[in-house]
Amino acid sequence: MGDKFAVKALSYRDAIALVASVDNEAFCANLLRFVSRAARIDNFGAYYVSELGKVTPVLSLWFGKMSDYQFRRNAAELMSHEAIRNEILNSIRAAPVGGALMERWHPPQGDPRVAIYERVAVLEKVTISTRMGRGGFQTFYGRSLACGWLSADEMVRLESVLPLAHELTGLRHRLVGSEAFRFTPSITASSLRERNVTAFASLSEREAEVCDCIVKGLTVGGTAMMLGIAESSTRTLRQRAYRKLNVTSATELMAMMLHDHGAGGE
């Protein structure tokens, strides 16, 4: 007689709700609910890298028991360490083409993350990394200290659900953009162009629209989809806009917009 085991069924209803909400505000809550069907996860987030080797990973999406302030503070502290930045980049590089790299991790003694994990009561995390064009992204799922270590059965169940959660997180980023800019005042390159503010006056209408998408955190693919143009055209417009504004990144663009917004008299 074969052994019988009780298996906790994963809800297809939750999976459908997650897919259906990928472009709206319910996505984060649905994702955490979906993943926690496999194993209790209290916090998750995603780091995006537009170009491997050139750009510091950006915390682009986050949700859970921790506050927005805690997520952003922790990310800033982590990204101040070159070794941690390189660790994320190397995991993305190591991801197989057309696949993903899944890792389970907790900070060893002496690691700068020990203090952060203790501060927010996180015991360990599971990450999934994939390459995407010239860059990639990594999603992370934090296990709280109160829940104890992940069991072997929980890890097996996570292996069955995290790839879907990861891919849908990437799709959300391409469609909606990064959460990193939702605390930014409502300033657009298009409005600065219309008001003839400094170098923004030299932008074409399309170049300004591409800049608006950049500061929202949209990828090249997301920008192309939003504006209804080819990805190659999006890259060309971005290069032209950066050259006219003398900036090299979304961060520099945002800083310039904030400065020139004030200079414009508003």
C-alpha positions as CSV (number, residue, x, y, z in Angstrom):
1,M,0.0,0.0,0.0
2,G,1.4,3.4,-0.9
3,D,1.8,6.1,1.6
4,K,-0.8,8.9,1.6
5,F,0.0,12.5,2.2
6,A,-2.3,15.5,2.9
7,V,-1.5,18.2,0.3
8,K,-2.5,21.8,0.7
9,A,-4.1,22.7,-2.6
10,L,-3.2,26.0,-4.3
11,S,-6.2,28.0,-5.2
12,Y,-6.7,28.6,-9.0
13,R,-9.0,31.4,-8.0
14,D,-6.1,33.2,-6.4
15,A,-4.0,32.7,-9.5
16,I,-6.7,34.0,-11.7
17,A,-7.2,37.1,-9.5
18,L,-3.5,37.7,-9.6
19,V,-3.3,37.6,-13.3
20,A,-6.4,39.8,-13.7
21,S,-5.0,42.4,-11.3
22,V,-1.6,42.8,-12.8
23,D,-2.3,46.4,-14.0
24,N,-4.2,47.6,-11.0
25,E,-3.7,48.5,-7.3
26,A,-4.9,45.1,-6.0
27,F,-1.9,43.3,-7.6
28,C,0.4,43.5,-4.6
29,A,-2.1,42.2,-2.1
30,N,-3.2,39.4,-4.5
31,L,0.4,38.4,-5.1
32,L,1.2,38.1,-1.4
33,R,-2.0,36.1,-0.8
34,F,-1.2,33.8,-3.7
35,V,2.4,33.1,-2.6
36,S,1.3,32.7,1.0
37,R,-0.9,29.8,0.0
38,A,2.3,27.9,-0.5
39,A,4.2,29.2,2.5
40,R,3.8,32.2,4.8
41,I,5.5,35.2,3.3
42,D,5.1,38.6,4.9
43,N,7.1,40.9,2.6
44,F,8.1,40.9,-1.1
45,G,9.8,43.3,-3.5
46,A,11.6,43.6,-6.7
47,Y,14.9,45.1,-7.8
48,Y,15.2,46.2,-11.5
49,V,18.4,46.7,-13.5
50,S,18.1,48.4,-16.9
51,E,21.7,47.6,-17.9
52,L,23.8,45.0,-16.2
53,G,27.2,46.3,-15.0
54,K,26.2,50.0,-15.5
55,V,23.2,50.7,-13.2
56,T,22.6,50.3,-9.5
57,P,19.6,48.0,-8.8
58,V,16.5,50.0,-8.1
59,L,13.8,48.9,-5.7
60,S,10.9,49.1,-8.1
61,L,8.0,47.2,-6.3
62,W,7.3,46.3,-2.7
63,F,4.5,45.3,-0.4
64,G,4.0,43.6,2.9
65,K,4.0,44.1,6.7
66,M,6.9,46.5,6.5
67,S,6.0,50.2,5.8
68,D,6.9,52.0,2.7
69,Y,9.5,53.9,4.7
70,Q,11.1,50.7,6.0
71,F,11.3,49.2,2.5
72,R,12.8,52.3,1.0
73,R,15.2,52.9,3.9
74,N,16.4,49.3,3.8
75,A,16.9,49.4,0.0
76,A,19.0,52.6,0.3
77,E,21.1,51.1,3.0
78,L,21.6,47.9,1.1
79,M,22.5,49.6,-2.2
80,S,25.2,51.6,-0.4
81,H,27.3,48.4,-0.2
82,E,29.0,47.5,-3.4
83,A,29.2,43.8,-2.5
84,I,25.4,43.7,-2.1
85,R,24.8,45.5,-5.4
86,N,27.2,43.1,-7.2
87,E,25.5,40.1,-5.5
88,I,22.1,41.0,-7.1
89,L,23.8,41.8,-10.5
90,N,25.7,38.4,-10.4
91,S,22.5,36.5,-9.6
92,I,20.8,38.1,-12.6
93,R,23.8,37.3,-14.8
94,A,23.8,33.7,-13.6
95,A,20.1,33.2,-14.5
96,P,19.8,30.7,-17.4
97,V,18.6,32.1,-20.8
98,G,14.8,31.6,-20.9
99,G,14.7,30.5,-17.3
100,A,15.2,31.8,-13.8
101,L,17.6,31.3,-10.9
102,M,15.9,30.6,-7.5
103,E,18.0,31.0,-4.3
104,R,17.3,30.7,-0.6
105,W,19.4,32.9,1.7
106,H,19.9,34.4,5.1
107,P,22.6,36.7,6.3
108,P,25.7,35.1,7.8
109,Q,27.4,36.5,10.8
110,G,29.2,39.8,10.0
111,D,27.1,40.5,7.0
112,P,25.7,44.1,6.9
113,R,22.3,42.7,6.4
114,V,22.2,41.1,9.8
115,A,21.2,44.4,11.5
116,I,18.5,45.1,8.9
117,Y,17.0,41.6,9.2
118,E,16.9,41.9,13.0
119,R,15.4,45.4,12.7
120,V,12.4,44.2,10.6
121,A,12.2,40.7,12.1
122,V,13.0,38.9,8.9
123,L,14.6,35.4,9.2
124,E,15.4,34.5,5.6
125,K,14.4,35.2,2.0
126,V,13.9,33.4,-1.3
127,T,14.8,35.2,-4.5
128,I,14.2,34.6,-8.2
129,S,16.4,36.3,-10.8
130,T,15.9,36.6,-14.5
131,R,17.6,38.4,-17.4
132,M,15.5,40.7,-19.5
133,G,17.1,42.3,-22.6
134,R,20.3,44.1,-21.5
135,G,19.2,44.1,-17.9
136,G,17.0,42.0,-15.6
137,F,15.3,41.9,-12.3
138,Q,15.1,40.0,-9.0
139,T,12.1,39.4,-6.8
140,F,12.6,38.7,-3.1
141,Y,10.2,37.1,-0.6
142,G,10.9,37.6,3.1
143,R,10.1,35.0,5.8
144,S,9.3,36.5,9.2
145,L,11.2,35.5,12.3
146,A,7.9,34.5,14.0
147,C,7.2,31.9,11.2
148,G,10.4,30.0,11.7
149,W,12.6,28.5,8.9
150,L,10.9,27.4,5.7
151,S,10.3,23.6,5.7
152,A,11.3,21.3,2.8
153,D,7.6,21.0,1.9
154,E,7.1,24.7,1.8
155,M,10.1,25.2,-0.4
156,V,8.7,22.6,-2.9
157,R,5.4,24.5,-2.9
158,L,7.2,27.8,-3.4
159,E,9.1,26.4,-6.3
160,S,5.7,25.8,-8.0
161,V,4.3,29.3,-7.5
162,L,7.2,31.8,-7.4
163,P,8.0,31.6,-11.1
164,L,4.5,32.8,-12.0
165,A,4.6,35.5,-9.3
166,H,8.0,36.6,-10.6
167,E,6.9,36.8,-14.3
168,L,3.7,38.7,-13.4
169,T,5.8,41.2,-11.4
170,G,7.9,41.7,-14.4
171,L,4.8,42.2,-16.6
172,R,3.4,44.7,-14.1
173,H,6.6,46.7,-14.3
174,R,6.5,46.8,-18.1
175,L,2.8,47.8,-18.1
176,V,2.5,50.1,-15.1
177,G,6.0,51.2,-14.3
178,S,8.0,51.5,-11.1
179,E,6.6,52.1,-7.6
180,A,9.8,54.0,-6.9
181,F,8.4,57.2,-8.4
182,R,5.0,57.3,-6.7
183,F,6.3,59.6,-4.0
184,T,7.5,62.1,-6.6
185,P,5.6,65.4,-7.1
186,S,3.5,65.5,-10.3
187,I,5.9,67.1,-12.7
188,T,6.2,66.2,-16.3
189,A,8.8,66.9,-19.0
190,S,5.8,67.7,-21.3
191,S,4.6,70.5,-19.1
192,L,8.2,71.9,-18.7
193,R,8.5,71.8,-22.5
194,E,5.2,73.6,-23.0
195,R,6.3,76.3,-20.6
196,N,9.7,76.6,-22.4
197,V,11.6,75.9,-19.3
198,T,15.4,75.7,-19.9
199,A,16.6,72.7,-22.0
200,F,13.1,71.1,-21.9
201,A,12.0,73.6,-24.5
202,S,14.3,71.9,-27.0
203,L,12.6,68.6,-26.8
204,S,10.1,67.4,-29.4
205,E,6.6,66.4,-28.2
206,R,7.5,62.7,-28.6
207,E,10.8,63.1,-26.8
208,A,9.0,64.8,-23.9
209,E,6.5,62.0,-23.8
210,V,9.3,59.4,-23.6
211,C,10.8,61.3,-20.7
212,D,7.5,61.3,-18.9
213,C,7.4,57.5,-19.2
214,I,11.0,57.2,-18.0
215,V,10.3,59.0,-14.8
216,K,7.3,56.8,-14.2
217,G,9.7,53.9,-14.3
218,L,8.4,52.3,-17.5
219,T,10.9,50.1,-19.4
220,V,11.6,50.6,-23.1
221,G,8.9,47.9,-23.9
222,G,6.4,49.6,-21.6
223,T,7.0,53.0,-23.1
224,A,6.6,51.7,-26.6
225,M,3.4,50.0,-25.6
226,M,2.1,53.2,-23.9
227,L,3.0,55.5,-26.8
228,G,2.1,53.0,-29.6
229,I,5.6,53.1,-31.2
230,A,8.4,50.6,-31.8
231,E,10.9,49.8,-29.2
232,S,13.7,50.9,-31.5
233,S,12.0,54.3,-31.9
234,T,11.7,54.6,-28.1
235,R,15.4,54.0,-27.7
236,T,16.2,56.6,-30.3
237,L,13.9,59.2,-28.7
238,R,15.3,58.5,-25.3
239,Q,18.9,59.0,-26.6
240,R,18.0,62.2,-28.3
241,A,16.2,63.6,-25.2
242,Y,19.1,62.6,-22.9
243,R,21.6,64.3,-25.3
244,K,19.6,67.5,-25.4
245,L,19.2,67.6,-21.6
246,N,22.7,66.4,-20.9
247,V,21.7,63.6,-18.6
248,T,22.5,59.9,-18.6
249,S,19.9,58.3,-16.4
250,A,16.3,58.4,-15.1
251,T,17.7,59.6,-11.8
252,E,19.5,62.6,-13.4
253,L,16.5,63.3,-15.5
254,M,14.2,63.4,-12.4
255,A,16.7,65.6,-10.5
256,M,16.8,68.0,-13.5
257,M,13.0,68.1,-13.7
258,L,12.7,68.9,-10.0
259,H,15.3,71.7,-10.2
260,D,13.9,73.3,-13.4
261,H,10.3,72.9,-12.1
262,G,11.3,75.3,-9.3
263,A,13.2,77.5,-11.7
264,G,10.1,77.9,-13.8
265,G,8.4,79.8,-11.1
266,E,5.7,77.3,-10.0
